[in-house]
Amino acid sequence: MASSTRTLSPTAAPVPAADGGMSLRAKWAIGGVIGGGALAGLLATGSSALALYFARRVITPAPRRVSDQEVLAVIREGEGQQVILAATPDTTVDGVYGLFFDGGKGHARIGPIVSYSPAERTVLREVEAVYSGDLNTAHRGWWSGAIHPDPAAVGLPAEDVLIEVDGGQAPAWLVRAGGTSRTWAVMVHGRGATRQEALRAVGPALELGLTSLLVSYRNDGLAPSADDGRYGLGSTEWRDIEAAIEYALANGAEEIVLFGWSMGGAICLQTADLSRYRHLIRAMVLDAPVINWVNVLAHHAEIHRIPSLVGRYGQLMLGHPLGRRLTGLAAPVDLKAMDWVSRAVELRTPTLIVHSVDDEYVPYGPSALLAERNPEMVTFETFNHARHTKEWNVDPARWERLVKAWLRQQLAPRVNPGQAGSAG
């Protein structure tokens, strides 16, 4: 089989499914629940069921990850292993990735493409490491940007710490920089991911002398769940990040750098906007962030062939005070407050955005627009063929170089103008 590398046309990753149980007919019996008004009229249409289904999928954590990647064979190659996978838009992109299998109990690090056969729709890749499970017995799994299971796998000494949050304690990994580190990096994973996602950034942070705190937050499977069991899309989760900042400040930090991936980026933006510690947030590094949820939701409605009007109905349910009775939200989600394209000039925290132009999950357009409208605060760097939050995986050297160079500039000692003028 001749060696060849090719990126297939991207297909959208589905929005994680909502919790089941209640029948659709029961959910749509809304006349007596909502009463009169514009929303009741809206929901009386034949599109209301689909709109509510869409809205609930957006805010409901998935009970389990979908094993949508076929593992066809594992072969011995000298002292190592190679794996034959079904060719997908993910597996045909070169780089290094995580493959989770056996319901998440197994985890392997998958390396470069050895060969790709379009006719057979298969791809042969190197297996760099198997951290847990038996890859030889795997049949299906899921592809991930998280290539390491924990700090130890990266050779990093880390502490398991607990952060006091609403409803209990949220586990976090604390990786200390040598010496006295007054600047801490608080790292925020994306929707449906875990703190493993942030391990890719710890190396560059340590090189800059930053102590790293890789956090969990409500509804991510590690931290306590929110009372309503629903994502706030950043509108509620930021309070857990504020708690992490408070922990950092109580343990020697004097200023903070926020790292965020995907929805974690939206959470960081809310933290920088609303936290009482926002004046201590020196900079943000955002990877494939959600800058504008309206844009993301419209994109997912389109790729799932949901009529645009129905998608807008779903958005209205999320944001309307009456809609929360149907969605299960404790409070409506203010999507406008999280539209940072419209609010571009209000962003006053220096921010680096890294985003692939072929991101199939969170379109890069709003990231580009935010940078265009606020070039003083926002630096924007594009990648190609990285899909969603896998910019590091495609080109780790470039990702780390960009992040370190930009942060060095932001973290350089501030010069007092008066002192500068009197020098000499």
N, C-alpha and C positions, 0 to 999 in steps of 0.2 A: 504494500500500500504506500503510494508516494506521499511524501510529506507535503502538507499544505495547511495554511492557516487562513481562515476566513471568518468574518463576522456575519451572521445571518441577520435578516430583518428582525428588528425587535418586536416582541409581543408583550403585551401588558401583563404585569403580575396582578392577579385579582386582589381586590380589597378583601381582607380577612372576613370570613363569614360571621354573621351575628349569632347570638345564642338562640337555640331552638326552644321548643316547648309549646308556646302559645300558638294556636292555629291562626292562619291569616284572617279568617272570618272574625275571630274574636278581636284581633288587633284593629280591624277596620270598623268595629262597631263604635263609632266615635260621636254619633249625634248627641248622646247623653253625656259623654265625657267632656267635650269641649264647649258645647253650647253654641250660641250664635257668634256672628262676627265673620271677618274675612277668611280666617283660617278654616273655620268650619265649612264655609262655602267651597273653599279650595279642596278640602278633603272629601267633599261629597262627590267629586268627579271620579270617573272610572280610573284615573291615574293615581289615586291616593295610595292604593296598596303598594304599588311599585315604588312610589316616592318614599313611603315610610320604610319599606324594606331596604332601600338604598341608604337612607339616613341612618338606620340602625346598624347596618354593616360598617359604616364609617366609624362609629363611636364604640362599638362593642369589641372587646378583646377576644381574639380567637382562642378557643379552648386548647387547640393544638395546631402545630404547623402542618401544612399539606406536603406530603412526600410526593412531589411531582417530577422528580428526576430519576430516570431509570439507570440502574447500575447493571450493565450487561455481563461483564466478566472481569475478573482480576487475574493477571498473569504475572509470573515470576520473570524478572529480567536481571540476571546476574545476582547481586546481593540485594537488589531492591525489588519493587513492585511497580506495575503499571495497571491502569484501570481503563476498561472500555466503557464509555458512557453513551447514552443516546444523545445525538447532536441536538442542541437547543441554542437559542440565542445567547444563553449564559455560558454553556460549556465550550462554545467555539470561539470564545475570546481568550487570548493568551493572558498569562499572569498566574498568580497564586491565589487559591481560594480554599474555603472550608467546605467539606461535604459531611453533612449530618445524616445518620442513618439509624435504623432500628429504633424509630420513634424518638430520636435525639440522644439515645444512650451511646451511640457510636459517633466518633468524630475523627475525620481524617483531613490532612492538609494535602491538597491536590496542586501539583505544579504544572510546568509548561506542557503545551500540546506537542505530542510526538508526531502524530499524523491525524488527518481528517479525511473522511470519505463521504463526500456529498451523496454519492449514489446509494451507499449503505446507510446514510444518516447516522453515522457513528463517529466518535472521536476518541483517540487514544491519548491518555495523559499520564505523566509521571505521578507516582504517589510519594510524596516527600516524607510523610509521617502518618502513623495511625495512633492517635492519643488514647482512644478507648474503643471497645467493641471489636468485632471480627469482620473486616471488610470483605473477606472471602464469602461470607454468607449473606451479604447485603444484596437486596434486589431493588430497593427504592430508597430515596432520601431527598434532602433538599440542599440546594446550593446556597452558599453564604459568603459574605465578605469577611466573616470572622474566622481567621485561620488558626487562632490559638485558643485553647480552652480556659486558660488562667495565666496569671503573671509568671508562675513557675515555668511554664512551657516556653516562655520567652527568656528565661534565665533571670527574672527580676524578683528580688526579695520584696515581698508585699505583706501587709497586715490586713487581716479581716477586721473591719470596724463596723459599728452600727450608728446610724444617724437617726436622731429623734425626729419623726415626722408625724403628721396627722394619722392617728390610728395605730401607732406603734413605732417600730424601728425598721429602717431600710438598710440592708447590707450594702457595703461598699468595699472596694479594694483601695488601699492606701499604699502608694509607691513613693517612698521618700527620696528626694534628691540628696546628694551628699552635702555636708556642711549645713549652714543655716539658710533655709530657703524661705524667703518672705513672700514669694509669688507662687501661688498654687494654681494648678490647672484642674478645673472641675469638668469632667467629661460626661456628656449626656447622650445616651444611645437613642436610636430611633424607635418608631412604632413597630411592635412585634419582634424587636431585637432584644438583646441583653447587653450588659456591660462588657461582654466579650468583644463587642464591636469596637470599643474604644481602645483596646490593647494595641491597635496599629499605631496610635498616636503617642504612646508612652515613651518610646525610644527618643523621638525628636524632643519631647518635653524635657526628658532627663538631660539631654545634651545642652539644653538652654538653662539648666539649673532649676527647673520647675518640679515641685512635688505634685504628684498626680492623684486625684481622687476620682475613681471610676464608680459612678453612683447607680443605684436603682431608684425607681420612682413608681408611684401608684399604678396598679394594674399591670405591671410588667412581669408578674409571676414570682418576684423576689420581695419587693416592698409590699406593705399592706395595701389591699385593694381600697379604692375609694368607696364611700358608702353606697353610691349608686352603681358601682361596678362599670362605669363608662369612662372612656377617654374624654378629656376636655380639649384635646387637640392643642394643648399648650396653655389653655386658659386656666387650668387648675393645677397642672403638673409643675408649673414654675415654683409653686410654694415648697415643693420637695427640694428643688434646687436651691432655693433660698436657705432652707434648713442645712443643706450641704455646705453652703458658703459660711453659714454661722458656725458649723463644726470646724471648718478650716480656720476661721478667725480665732476661734477658741483654742486652736492648737498651733498657733504661731504664724499663720498667714497674715499678711498686711494688705495684699491686693490679689485679684483673681483674674485668670484668663478662662473664659468659657469655651469649650469645644462641644459642638453639637452636630449630629448626623440626622438628616431627614426631619421627622417630627421633633427630634431633639434640637434641631436648629430653631424651630418655632418656639420651643420651650425656652431656649436661651434668649431669644429676642424678647419674649415676655418678661423674663427675669431681668434683663437689662432695662426694661421699661418700667417695671412695677416694684421691683424689690427695694427694700429700705437700704440695701447694701449696693445699690446700682452705682454709686459714686466710687466704689472700690473695684469695679469691673474694668480692668485696664484694656482688654481687647477680647474679641471673639473670633474663633475659627470655625466656620460653618461648612459642612460638607453636604452637598445636595439638599439644602434646607428647604423647608416649606416656608416660602415668603408670603404666599397669598393662598389661603385655603379655598377660596372661591374658584380660583384657577385650577387647583388640583382636583377639586370635586367635579368640576365641569369636564376635565380631562378623563376622569374615571367613568363618568356617565357616558362619554362618547365611546371609549374603548369597550365598554360593556353594552353598547348599543341601546342605551337608555335615552329616550328623547330628551332634548335639552330642557324643555319645559318641565318634564317630570323631575329632572335633576335639580332644577331651581326650586321646585316644590319641596324636595328633600332638604335643600339648604334652608328654606324658610322654616321647616319643622325644627331644625337644629337651633335656630336663632330666636324662635318665637316663644314667649313665656308659656303659651298654652300647649305648644307642641311637646314640651317636656313630659307631659303625661303619657304620651305615646312612645316617645323615644326612650324613656326611662332616665333621662338626665335629671339631676337634682336642680340644675339651673341651666338656662339657655346658653349656648355658645355664641359669643359675639364675634362673628367672622370678620366684620368690618374692622374691629379693633386689632385683628391679627393680619390685616392687609398692609404689608410694609411697602408695597409699591405706592399706594396712596399716601402712606405716612412717611415716605422716604426722608423728608427733611427733619423729621422728629428723631431719627436714629442718630445718637450722638456718641456711640461707642465705636471706636475703630474696629472694622470688621473685614476679615478675609473670607471670601466665598469661593469655594472650589466646587465646580459643577460640570458634569459631563453633558455635552450637547445632545446625546442620544439617550438621556435618562428616560426610561419608559414609565416610571412611576411618579416622579415629581418633575414636571417640565422645567427646563432651565430658564425659560423666558423671564419670569418674574425676578430671578436673581440678576439677570442682565439689566433689567429695567431699574431695579433698586440701585445698582452701581452707577447706572447712567444718570439717575436723578440725584444721587448723593455721592459724587466722586470724592468729596473731601473725606468722607468716613469709610467708604466701601471700596475695597480692591477685589476685582473679579478675575478669576483664572478658570479657563475652560479646559476640559479633557475630552478625548474622543474614545468611543467604543467601550466606555467604562460602565455604561448602564447606571443602575441606581446605587449610590454610596460605595462604589467599588473603584473609585479613582486611585486609591492607594494600591489596590490589588493589581491594577493594570500597569502602573508605573510608580512603584514605591519610591524610587530614587527622586523622581521629579516632585512627587507629593511632599516628601520630607524636605527637599531643598526649598520649595516655595514657602512652606510653613515656617521653617527655621529662619529663612532670610527675612520674611515679613515680621515675624515676632521679634527678632533681634532689633529691628528698627523701632517697633512699638515699645519695647521694654528697655530701650537705651535710657540711661540716666537723664532725667529731665534737667535742663539747664535753666536756672533762674535768670531772666533777662537782665536784671539789675547787676547780678554777679558777672554775667557775660560782658556787659558793657564796661565794667570797671577792671576787667582783667588786664594785666600788663602794667 
